[in-house]
Amino acid sequence: MKAGNSESENVTPKLRQSSVPAIALATAICAFAIYAVVEAPATWRAAQRFKAEQIQQEDQMFCERFRMPPSSEGFATCVVYLTDIKRRHGDRLAAEAAGIL
């Protein structure tokens, strides 16, 4: 009887020891998931701001090449045309991805 009990007692500690890394990993994954959910809106807003700044810099660089600095009257028109070009290009890419083109 004692031999049977001692074998089951030996298995239980090994089982507990092997589950510790799994529990630690699961806890770390849960903590990361919670952090990601909490920080996602701020990260998304920062990415949108960065994207808008990049587009603004690209527009300024492009319009300045055609001698329309930000202080000129033609700059606003240039930006409007660029926005329209980018929108149409995006529409073409979306249509192509959908298999329409």
Jmol script that loads the backbone (N, CA, C; Angstrom):
load data "model"
ATOM      1  N   MET A   1       0.808  -1.189   0.000  1.00  0.00           N
ATOM      2  CA  MET A   1       0.000   0.000   0.000  1.00  0.00           C
ATOM      3  C   MET A   1       0.854   1.255   0.000  1.00  0.00           C
ATOM      4  N   LYS A   2       1.891   1.225   0.864  1.00  0.00           N
ATOM      5  CA  LYS A   2       2.718   2.415   0.974  1.00  0.00           C
ATOM      6  C   LYS A   2       3.441   2.702  -0.331  1.00  0.00           C
ATOM      7  N   ALA A   3       3.826   1.664  -1.040  1.00  0.00           N
ATOM      8  CA  ALA A   3       4.533   1.868  -2.300  1.00  0.00           C
ATOM      9  C   ALA A   3       3.636   2.595  -3.294  1.00  0.00           C
ATOM     10  N   GLY A   4       2.372   2.213  -3.328  1.00  0.00           N
ATOM     11  CA  GLY A   4       1.427   2.872  -4.235  1.00  0.00           C
ATOM     12  C   GLY A   4       1.212   4.324  -3.855  1.00  0.00           C
ATOM     13  N   ASN A   5       1.127   4.579  -2.567  1.00  0.00           N
ATOM     14  CA  ASN A   5       0.932   5.957  -2.117  1.00  0.00           C
ATOM     15  C   ASN A   5       2.155   6.817  -2.397  1.00  0.00           C
ATOM     16  N   SER A   6       3.329   6.243  -2.208  1.00  0.00           N
ATOM     17  CA  SER A   6       4.539   7.038  -2.412  1.00  0.00           C
ATOM     18  C   SER A   6       4.707   7.391  -3.891  1.00  0.00           C
ATOM     19  N   GLU A   7       4.310   6.514  -4.799  1.00  0.00           N
ATOM     20  CA  GLU A   7       4.391   6.816  -6.225  1.00  0.00           C
ATOM     21  C   GLU A   7       3.443   7.941  -6.585  1.00  0.00           C
ATOM     22  N   SER A   8       2.212   7.936  -6.084  1.00  0.00           N
ATOM     23  CA  SER A   8       1.258   8.998  -6.395  1.00  0.00           C
ATOM     24  C   SER A   8       1.674  10.308  -5.750  1.00  0.00           C
ATOM     25  N   GLU A   9       2.324  10.209  -4.582  1.00  0.00           N
ATOM     26  CA  GLU A   9       2.812  11.431  -3.938  1.00  0.00           C
ATOM     27  C   GLU A   9       3.946  12.040  -4.745  1.00  0.00           C
ATOM     28  N   ASN A  10       4.773  11.199  -5.366  1.00  0.00           N
ATOM     29  CA  ASN A  10       5.881  11.697  -6.180  1.00  0.00           C
ATOM     30  C   ASN A  10       5.383  12.335  -7.473  1.00  0.00           C
ATOM     31  N   VAL A  11       4.324  11.842  -8.021  1.00  0.00           N
ATOM     32  CA  VAL A  11       3.788  12.378  -9.270  1.00  0.00           C
ATOM     33  C   VAL A  11       3.164  13.748  -9.034  1.00  0.00           C
ATOM     34  N   THR A  12       2.472  13.932  -7.953  1.00  0.00           N
ATOM     35  CA  THR A  12       1.782  15.190  -7.681  1.00  0.00           C
ATOM     36  C   THR A  12       2.734  16.387  -7.603  1.00  0.00           C
ATOM     37  N   PRO A  13       3.844  16.315  -6.869  1.00  0.00           N
ATOM     38  CA  PRO A  13       4.766  17.453  -6.854  1.00  0.00           C
ATOM     39  C   PRO A  13       5.352  17.743  -8.228  1.00  0.00           C
ATOM     40  N   LYS A  14       5.661  16.706  -9.004  1.00  0.00           N
ATOM     41  CA  LYS A  14       6.190  16.926 -10.349  1.00  0.00           C
ATOM     42  C   LYS A  14       5.159  17.631 -11.211  1.00  0.00           C
ATOM     43  N   LEU A  15       3.919  17.235 -11.095  1.00  0.00           N
ATOM     44  CA  LEU A  15       2.850  17.859 -11.851  1.00  0.00           C
ATOM     45  C   LEU A  15       2.709  19.320 -11.464  1.00  0.00           C
ATOM     46  N   ARG A  16       2.779  19.606 -10.187  1.00  0.00           N
ATOM     47  CA  ARG A  16       2.675  20.988  -9.710  1.00  0.00           C
ATOM     48  C   ARG A  16       3.858  21.815 -10.204  1.00  0.00           C
ATOM     49  N   GLN A  17       5.049  21.244 -10.164  1.00  0.00           N
ATOM     50  CA  GLN A  17       6.232  21.974 -10.610  1.00  0.00           C
ATOM     51  C   GLN A  17       6.169  22.268 -12.098  1.00  0.00           C
ATOM     52  N   SER A  18       5.677  21.354 -12.886  1.00  0.00           N
ATOM     53  CA  SER A  18       5.621  21.565 -14.325  1.00  0.00           C
ATOM     54  C   SER A  18       4.522  22.544 -14.726  1.00  0.00           C
ATOM     55  N   SER A  19       3.534  22.761 -13.876  1.00  0.00           N
ATOM     56  CA  SER A  19       2.466  23.695 -14.216  1.00  0.00           C
ATOM     57  C   SER A  19       2.819  25.137 -13.857  1.00  0.00           C
ATOM     58  N   VAL A  20       3.858  25.338 -13.056  1.00  0.00           N
ATOM     59  CA  VAL A  20       4.252  26.693 -12.650  1.00  0.00           C
ATOM     60  C   VAL A  20       4.647  27.547 -13.863  1.00  0.00           C
ATOM     61  N   PRO A  21       5.491  27.055 -14.777  1.00  0.00           N
ATOM     62  CA  PRO A  21       5.815  27.880 -15.948  1.00  0.00           C
ATOM     63  C   PRO A  21       4.591  28.186 -16.814  1.00  0.00           C
ATOM     64  N   ALA A  22       3.694  27.232 -16.928  1.00  0.00           N
ATOM     65  CA  ALA A  22       2.487  27.464 -17.721  1.00  0.00           C
ATOM     66  C   ALA A  22       1.615  28.532 -17.087  1.00  0.00           C
ATOM     67  N   ILE A  23       1.493  28.507 -15.785  1.00  0.00           N
ATOM     68  CA  ILE A  23       0.701  29.516 -15.078  1.00  0.00           C
ATOM     69  C   ILE A  23       1.368  30.882 -15.206  1.00  0.00           C
ATOM     70  N   ALA A  24       2.689  30.921 -15.087  1.00  0.00           N
ATOM     71  CA  ALA A  24       3.421  32.184 -15.232  1.00  0.00           C
ATOM     72  C   ALA A  24       3.251  32.741 -16.643  1.00  0.00           C
ATOM     73  N   LEU A  25       3.333  31.885 -17.640  1.00  0.00           N
ATOM     74  CA  LEU A  25       3.143  32.311 -19.021  1.00  0.00           C
ATOM     75  C   LEU A  25       1.727  32.823 -19.247  1.00  0.00           C
ATOM     76  N   ALA A  26       0.745  32.113 -18.755  1.00  0.00           N
ATOM     77  CA  ALA A  26      -0.649  32.541 -18.901  1.00  0.00           C
ATOM     78  C   ALA A  26      -0.882  33.886 -18.214  1.00  0.00           C
ATOM     79  N   THR A  27      -0.283  34.069 -17.050  1.00  0.00           N
ATOM     80  CA  THR A  27      -0.414  35.343 -16.334  1.00  0.00           C
ATOM     81  C   THR A  27       0.227  36.472 -17.127  1.00  0.00           C
ATOM     82  N   ALA A  28       1.390  36.219 -17.688  1.00  0.00           N
ATOM     83  CA  ALA A  28       2.078  37.240 -18.487  1.00  0.00           C
ATOM     84  C   ALA A  28       1.268  37.596 -19.729  1.00  0.00           C
ATOM     85  N   ILE A  29       0.704  36.609 -20.377  1.00  0.00           N
ATOM     86  CA  ILE A  29      -0.116  36.855 -21.570  1.00  0.00           C
ATOM     87  C   ILE A  29      -1.355  37.663 -21.204  1.00  0.00           C
ATOM     88  N   CYS A  30      -2.001  37.313 -20.118  1.00  0.00           N
ATOM     89  CA  CYS A  30      -3.182  38.065 -19.667  1.00  0.00           C
ATOM     90  C   CYS A  30      -2.819  39.510 -19.330  1.00  0.00           C
ATOM     91  N   ALA A  31      -1.692  39.693 -18.653  1.00  0.00           N
ATOM     92  CA  ALA A  31      -1.260  41.055 -18.301  1.00  0.00           C
ATOM     93  C   ALA A  31      -0.981  41.860 -19.558  1.00  0.00           C
ATOM     94  N   PHE A  32      -0.323  41.264 -20.539  1.00  0.00           N
ATOM     95  CA  PHE A  32      -0.048  41.949 -21.793  1.00  0.00           C
ATOM     96  C   PHE A  32      -1.348  42.277 -22.529  1.00  0.00           C
ATOM     97  N   ALA A  33      -2.286  41.356 -22.545  1.00  0.00           N
ATOM     98  CA  ALA A  33      -3.566  41.592 -23.219  1.00  0.00           C
ATOM     99  C   ALA A  33      -4.324  42.746 -22.567  1.00  0.00           C
ATOM    100  N   ILE A  34      -4.343  42.787 -21.257  1.00  0.00           N
ATOM    101  CA  ILE A  34      -5.010  43.883 -20.548  1.00  0.00           C
ATOM    102  C   ILE A  34      -4.328  45.207 -20.852  1.00  0.00           C
ATOM    103  N   TYR A  35      -2.996  45.208 -20.830  1.00  0.00           N
ATOM    104  CA  TYR A  35      -2.239  46.420 -21.150  1.00  0.00           C
ATOM    105  C   TYR A  35      -2.551  46.886 -22.569  1.00  0.00           C
ATOM    106  N   ALA A  36      -2.599  45.952 -23.514  1.00  0.00           N
ATOM    107  CA  ALA A  36      -2.872  46.297 -24.905  1.00  0.00           C
ATOM    108  C   ALA A  36      -4.266  46.897 -25.060  1.00  0.00           C
ATOM    109  N   VAL A  37      -5.240  46.337 -24.381  1.00  0.00           N
ATOM    110  CA  VAL A  37      -6.607  46.853 -24.468  1.00  0.00           C
ATOM    111  C   VAL A  37      -6.690  48.259 -23.878  1.00  0.00           C
ATOM    112  N   VAL A  38      -6.004  48.479 -22.774  1.00  0.00           N
ATOM    113  CA  VAL A  38      -6.038  49.794 -22.125  1.00  0.00           C
ATOM    114  C   VAL A  38      -5.307  50.836 -22.961  1.00  0.00           C
ATOM    115  N   GLU A  39      -4.179  50.468 -23.537  1.00  0.00           N
ATOM    116  CA  GLU A  39      -3.351  51.417 -24.277  1.00  0.00           C
ATOM    117  C   GLU A  39      -3.740  51.557 -25.747  1.00  0.00           C
ATOM    118  N   ALA A  40      -4.580  50.699 -26.267  1.00  0.00           N
ATOM    119  CA  ALA A  40      -4.917  50.710 -27.690  1.00  0.00           C
ATOM    120  C   ALA A  40      -5.461  52.054 -28.172  1.00  0.00           C
ATOM    121  N   PRO A  41      -6.408  52.679 -27.487  1.00  0.00           N
ATOM    122  CA  PRO A  41      -6.915  53.962 -27.995  1.00  0.00           C
ATOM    123  C   PRO A  41      -5.835  55.042 -28.082  1.00  0.00           C
ATOM    124  N   ALA A  42      -4.982  55.137 -27.091  1.00  0.00           N
ATOM    125  CA  ALA A  42      -3.921  56.147 -27.112  1.00  0.00           C
ATOM    126  C   ALA A  42      -2.921  55.846 -28.226  1.00  0.00           C
ATOM    127  N   THR A  43      -2.610  54.589 -28.411  1.00  0.00           N
ATOM    128  CA  THR A  43      -1.680  54.198 -29.475  1.00  0.00           C
ATOM    129  C   THR A  43      -2.277  54.499 -30.837  1.00  0.00           C
ATOM    130  N   TRP A  44      -3.564  54.225 -31.010  1.00  0.00           N
ATOM    131  CA  TRP A  44      -4.237  54.492 -32.281  1.00  0.00           C
ATOM    132  C   TRP A  44      -4.245  55.991 -32.570  1.00  0.00           C
ATOM    133  N   ARG A  45      -4.552  56.818 -31.539  1.00  0.00           N
ATOM    134  CA  ARG A  45      -4.557  58.272 -31.741  1.00  0.00           C
ATOM    135  C   ARG A  45      -3.166  58.777 -32.113  1.00  0.00           C
ATOM    136  N   ALA A  46      -2.148  58.261 -31.468  1.00  0.00           N
ATOM    137  CA  ALA A  46      -0.779  58.676 -31.779  1.00  0.00           C
ATOM    138  C   ALA A  46      -0.413  58.289 -33.217  1.00  0.00           C
ATOM    139  N   ALA A  47      -0.824  57.118 -33.635  1.00  0.00           N
ATOM    140  CA  ALA A  47      -0.552  56.676 -35.008  1.00  0.00           C
ATOM    141  C   ALA A  47      -1.277  57.562 -36.014  1.00  0.00           C
ATOM    142  N   GLN A  48      -2.515  57.944 -35.712  1.00  0.00           N
ATOM    143  CA  GLN A  48      -3.268  58.823 -36.604  1.00  0.00           C
ATOM    144  C   GLN A  48      -2.618  60.205 -36.696  1.00  0.00           C
ATOM    145  N   ARG A  49      -2.158  60.731 -35.558  1.00  0.00           N
ATOM    146  CA  ARG A  49      -1.464  62.033 -35.569  1.00  0.00           C
ATOM    147  C   ARG A  49      -0.191  61.957 -36.405  1.00  0.00           C
ATOM    148  N   PHE A  50       0.564  60.878 -36.222  1.00  0.00           N
ATOM    149  CA  PHE A  50       1.801  60.699 -36.976  1.00  0.00           C
ATOM    150  C   PHE A  50       1.501  60.618 -38.468  1.00  0.00           C
ATOM    151  N   LYS A  51       0.472  59.895 -38.832  1.00  0.00           N
ATOM    152  CA  LYS A  51       0.080  59.758 -40.235  1.00  0.00           C
ATOM    153  C   LYS A  51      -0.323  61.114 -40.815  1.00  0.00           C
ATOM    154  N   ALA A  52      -1.088  61.883 -40.073  1.00  0.00           N
ATOM    155  CA  ALA A  52      -1.506  63.208 -40.540  1.00  0.00           C
ATOM    156  C   ALA A  52      -0.305  64.132 -40.712  1.00  0.00           C
ATOM    157  N   GLU A  53       0.645  64.063 -39.801  1.00  0.00           N
ATOM    158  CA  GLU A  53       1.857  64.887 -39.917  1.00  0.00           C
ATOM    159  C   GLU A  53       2.663  64.494 -41.148  1.00  0.00           C
ATOM    160  N   GLN A  54       2.765  63.199 -41.400  1.00  0.00           N
ATOM    161  CA  GLN A  54       3.496  62.736 -42.587  1.00  0.00           C
ATOM    162  C   GLN A  54       2.821  63.232 -43.863  1.00  0.00           C
ATOM    163  N   ILE A  55       1.502  63.123 -43.928  1.00  0.00           N
ATOM    164  CA  ILE A  55       0.769  63.574 -45.110  1.00  0.00           C
ATOM    165  C   ILE A  55       0.951  65.069 -45.295  1.00  0.00           C
ATOM    166  N   GLN A  56       0.884  65.828 -44.213  1.00  0.00           N
ATOM    167  CA  GLN A  56       1.068  67.277 -44.288  1.00  0.00           C
ATOM    168  C   GLN A  56       2.467  67.619 -44.811  1.00  0.00           C
ATOM    169  N   GLN A  57       3.479  66.932 -44.328  1.00  0.00           N
ATOM    170  CA  GLN A  57       4.845  67.169 -44.798  1.00  0.00           C
ATOM    171  C   GLN A  57       5.000  66.801 -46.272  1.00  0.00           C
ATOM    172  N   GLU A  58       4.387  65.687 -46.687  1.00  0.00           N
ATOM    173  CA  GLU A  58       4.449  65.276 -48.090  1.00  0.00           C
ATOM    174  C   GLU A  58       3.755  66.297 -48.979  1.00  0.00           C
ATOM    175  N   ASP A  59       2.583  66.767 -48.554  1.00  0.00           N
ATOM    176  CA  ASP A  59       1.859  67.778 -49.325  1.00  0.00           C
ATOM    177  C   ASP A  59       2.688  69.048 -49.461  1.00  0.00           C
ATOM    178  N   GLN A  60       3.268  69.486 -48.360  1.00  0.00           N
ATOM    179  CA  GLN A  60       4.073  70.703 -48.379  1.00  0.00           C
ATOM    180  C   GLN A  60       5.279  70.538 -49.310  1.00  0.00           C
ATOM    181  N   MET A  61       5.958  69.400 -49.205  1.00  0.00           N
ATOM    182  CA  MET A  61       7.127  69.155 -50.038  1.00  0.00           C
ATOM    183  C   MET A  61       6.748  69.142 -51.520  1.00  0.00           C
ATOM    184  N   PHE A  62       5.646  68.472 -51.852  1.00  0.00           N
ATOM    185  CA  PHE A  62       5.213  68.369 -53.234  1.00  0.00           C
ATOM    186  C   PHE A  62       4.820  69.741 -53.778  1.00  0.00           C
ATOM    187  N   CYS A  63       4.006  70.468 -53.036  1.00  0.00           N
ATOM    188  CA  CYS A  63       3.537  71.773 -53.515  1.00  0.00           C
ATOM    189  C   CYS A  63       4.691  72.772 -53.616  1.00  0.00           C
ATOM    190  N   GLU A  64       5.647  72.698 -52.720  1.00  0.00           N
ATOM    191  CA  GLU A  64       6.804  73.590 -52.795  1.00  0.00           C
ATOM    192  C   GLU A  64       7.642  73.308 -54.032  1.00  0.00           C
ATOM    193  N   ARG A  65       7.673  72.071 -54.494  1.00  0.00           N
ATOM    194  CA  ARG A  65       8.393  71.741 -55.735  1.00  0.00           C
ATOM    195  C   ARG A  65       7.805  72.496 -56.919  1.00  0.00           C
ATOM    196  N   PHE A  66       6.517  72.766 -56.853  1.00  0.00           N
ATOM    197  CA  PHE A  66       5.843  73.500 -57.921  1.00  0.00           C
ATOM    198  C   PHE A  66       5.659  74.972 -57.566  1.00  0.00           C
ATOM    199  N   ARG A  67       6.550  75.456 -56.723  1.00  0.00           N
ATOM    200  CA  ARG A  67       6.625  76.862 -56.329  1.00  0.00           C
ATOM    201  C   ARG A  67       5.332  77.376 -55.690  1.00  0.00           C
ATOM    202  N   MET A  68       4.778  76.545 -54.802  1.00  0.00           N
ATOM    203  CA  MET A  68       3.592  76.939 -54.027  1.00  0.00           C
ATOM    204  C   MET A  68       3.888  76.698 -52.552  1.00  0.00           C
ATOM    205  N   PRO A  69       4.595  77.631 -51.916  1.00  0.00           N
ATOM    206  CA  PRO A  69       4.893  77.457 -50.488  1.00  0.00           C
ATOM    207  C   PRO A  69       3.622  77.598 -49.651  1.00  0.00           C
ATOM    208  N   PRO A  70       3.653  77.144 -48.409  1.00  0.00           N
ATOM    209  CA  PRO A  70       2.447  77.200 -47.563  1.00  0.00           C
ATOM    210  C   PRO A  70       1.830  78.594 -47.431  1.00  0.00           C
ATOM    211  N   SER A  71       2.595  79.628 -47.621  1.00  0.00           N
ATOM    212  CA  SER A  71       2.052  80.984 -47.484  1.00  0.00           C
ATOM    213  C   SER A  71       1.379  81.488 -48.752  1.00  0.00           C
ATOM    214  N   SER A  72       1.489  80.746 -49.851  1.00  0.00           N
ATOM    215  CA  SER A  72       0.915  81.219 -51.120  1.00  0.00           C
ATOM    216  C   SER A  72      -0.556  80.865 -51.248  1.00  0.00           C
ATOM    217  N   GLU A  73      -1.221  81.536 -52.185  1.00  0.00           N
ATOM    218  CA  GLU A  73      -2.649  81.270 -52.439  1.00  0.00           C
ATOM    219  C   GLU A  73      -2.856  79.900 -53.070  1.00  0.00           C
ATOM    220  N   GLY A  74      -1.925  79.483 -53.896  1.00  0.00           N
ATOM    221  CA  GLY A  74      -2.068  78.216 -54.604  1.00  0.00           C
ATOM    222  C   GLY A  74      -1.830  76.989 -53.736  1.00  0.00           C
ATOM    223  N   PHE A  75      -1.259  77.174 -52.560  1.00  0.00           N
ATOM    224  CA  PHE A  75      -0.948  76.026 -51.708  1.00  0.00           C
ATOM    225  C   PHE A  75      -2.211  75.259 -51.310  1.00  0.00           C
ATOM    226  N   ALA A  76      -3.239  75.964 -50.907  1.00  0.00           N
ATOM    227  CA  ALA A  76      -4.487  75.293 -50.495  1.00  0.00           C
ATOM    228  C   ALA A  76      -5.086  74.513 -51.656  1.00  0.00           C
ATOM    229  N   THR A  77      -5.053  75.104 -52.845  1.00  0.00           N
ATOM    230  CA  THR A  77      -5.575  74.419 -54.027  1.00  0.00           C
ATOM    231  C   THR A  77      -4.741  73.176 -54.331  1.00  0.00           C
ATOM    232  N   CYS A  78      -3.446  73.314 -54.203  1.00  0.00           N
ATOM    233  CA  CYS A  78      -2.542  72.177 -54.430  1.00  0.00           C
ATOM    234  C   CYS A  78      -2.866  71.035 -53.473  1.00  0.00           C
ATOM    235  N   VAL A  79      -3.069  71.348 -52.207  1.00  0.00           N
ATOM    236  CA  VAL A  79      -3.382  70.324 -51.203  1.00  0.00           C
ATOM    237  C   VAL A  79      -4.720  69.659 -51.522  1.00  0.00           C
ATOM    238  N   VAL A  80      -5.700  70.447 -51.965  1.00  0.00           N
ATOM    239  CA  VAL A  80      -7.006  69.880 -52.334  1.00  0.00           C
ATOM    240  C   VAL A  80      -6.847  68.893 -53.481  1.00  0.00           C
ATOM    241  N   TYR A  81      -6.075  69.278 -54.494  1.00  0.00           N
ATOM    242  CA  TYR A  81      -5.855  68.381 -55.629  1.00  0.00           C
ATOM    243  C   TYR A  81      -5.111  67.113 -55.201  1.00  0.00           C
ATOM    244  N   LEU A  82      -4.119  67.274 -54.354  1.00  0.00           N
ATOM    245  CA  LEU A  82      -3.391  66.098 -53.868  1.00  0.00           C
ATOM    246  C   LEU A  82      -4.298  65.163 -53.084  1.00  0.00           C
ATOM    247  N   THR A  83      -5.155  65.730 -52.261  1.00  0.00           N
ATOM    248  CA  THR A  83      -6.096  64.920 -51.483  1.00  0.00           C
ATOM    249  C   THR A  83      -7.014  64.138 -52.407  1.00  0.00           C
ATOM    250  N   ASP A  84      -7.470  64.776 -53.473  1.00  0.00           N
ATOM    251  CA  ASP A  84      -8.349  64.109 -54.441  1.00  0.00           C
ATOM    252  C   ASP A  84      -7.596  62.985 -55.156  1.00  0.00           C
ATOM    253  N   ILE A  85      -6.368  63.245 -55.537  1.00  0.00           N
ATOM    254  CA  ILE A  85      -5.557  62.216 -56.201  1.00  0.00           C
ATOM    255  C   ILE A  85      -5.363  61.015 -55.278  1.00  0.00           C
ATOM    256  N   LYS A  86      -5.037  61.284 -54.023  1.00  0.00           N
ATOM    257  CA  LYS A  86      -4.824  60.201 -53.057  1.00  0.00           C
ATOM    258  C   LYS A  86      -6.108  59.409 -52.821  1.00  0.00           C
ATOM    259  N   ARG A  87      -7.248  60.098 -52.764  1.00  0.00           N
ATOM    260  CA  ARG A  87      -8.531  59.417 -52.570  1.00  0.00           C
ATOM    261  C   ARG A  87      -8.832  58.492 -53.742  1.00  0.00           C
ATOM    262  N   ARG A  88      -8.655  59.011 -54.971  1.00  0.00           N
ATOM    263  CA  ARG A  88      -8.922  58.181 -56.148  1.00  0.00           C
ATOM    264  C   ARG A  88      -7.972  56.990 -56.216  1.00  0.00           C
ATOM    265  N   HIS A  89      -6.711  57.205 -55.851  1.00  0.00           N
ATOM    266  CA  HIS A  89      -5.758  56.102 -55.835  1.00  0.00           C
ATOM    267  C   HIS A  89      -6.180  55.048 -54.800  1.00  0.00           C
ATOM    268  N   GLY A  90      -6.625  55.507 -53.633  1.00  0.00           N
ATOM    269  CA  GLY A  90      -7.117  54.584 -52.613  1.00  0.00           C
ATOM    270  C   GLY A  90      -8.333  53.802 -53.090  1.00  0.00           C
ATOM    271  N   ASP A  91      -9.226  54.480 -53.810  1.00  0.00           N
ATOM    272  CA  ASP A  91     -10.400  53.803 -54.369  1.00  0.00           C
ATOM    273  C   ASP A  91      -9.986  52.722 -55.366  1.00  0.00           C
ATOM    274  N   ARG A  92      -8.998  53.045 -56.199  1.00  0.00           N
ATOM    275  CA  ARG A  92      -8.509  52.047 -57.169  1.00  0.00           C
ATOM    276  C   ARG A  92      -7.891  50.857 -56.458  1.00  0.00           C
ATOM    277  N   LEU A  93      -7.094  51.102 -55.440  1.00  0.00           N
ATOM    278  CA  LEU A  93      -6.491  50.003 -54.685  1.00  0.00           C
ATOM    279  C   LEU A  93      -7.549  49.133 -54.013  1.00  0.00           C
ATOM    280  N   ALA A  94      -8.576  49.779 -53.456  1.00  0.00           N
ATOM    281  CA  ALA A  94      -9.653  49.016 -52.805  1.00  0.00           C
ATOM    282  C   ALA A  94     -10.413  48.182 -53.834  1.00  0.00           C
ATOM    283  N   ALA A  95     -10.672  48.756 -54.993  1.00  0.00           N
ATOM    284  CA  ALA A  95     -11.375  48.017 -56.041  1.00  0.00           C
ATOM    285  C   ALA A  95     -10.536  46.846 -56.535  1.00  0.00           C
ATOM    286  N   GLU A  96      -9.254  47.085 -56.668  1.00  0.00           N
ATOM    287  CA  GLU A  96      -8.350  46.018 -57.101  1.00  0.00           C
ATOM    288  C   GLU A  96      -8.291  44.884 -56.071  1.00  0.00           C
ATOM    289  N   ALA A  97      -8.242  45.250 -54.791  1.00  0.00           N
ATOM    290  CA  ALA A  97      -8.215  44.245 -53.729  1.00  0.00           C
ATOM    291  C   ALA A  97      -9.522  43.460 -53.681  1.00  0.00           C
ATOM    292  N   ALA A  98     -10.625  44.111 -54.029  1.00  0.00           N
ATOM    293  CA  ALA A  98     -11.925  43.434 -54.022  1.00  0.00           C
ATOM    294  C   ALA A  98     -12.129  42.594 -55.273  1.00  0.00           C
ATOM    295  N   GLY A  99     -11.205  42.699 -56.238  1.00  0.00           N
ATOM    296  CA  GLY A  99     -11.314  41.903 -57.463  1.00  0.00           C
ATOM    297  C   GLY A  99     -12.150  42.571 -58.533  1.00  0.00           C
ATOM    298  N   ILE A 100     -12.460  43.848 -58.354  1.00  0.00           N
ATOM    299  CA  ILE A 100     -13.280  44.563 -59.342  1.00  0.00           C
ATOM    300  C   ILE A 100     -12.426  44.986 -60.531  1.00  0.00           C
ATOM    301  N   LEU A 101     -11.194  45.386 -60.290  1.00  0.00           N
ATOM    302  CA  LEU A 101     -10.300  45.795 -61.375  1.00  0.00           C
ATOM    303  C   LEU A 101      -9.332  44.701 -61.721  1.00  0.00           C
TER     304      LEU A 101
END
end "model"
wireframe off; spacefill off
backbone 0.3
color backbone group
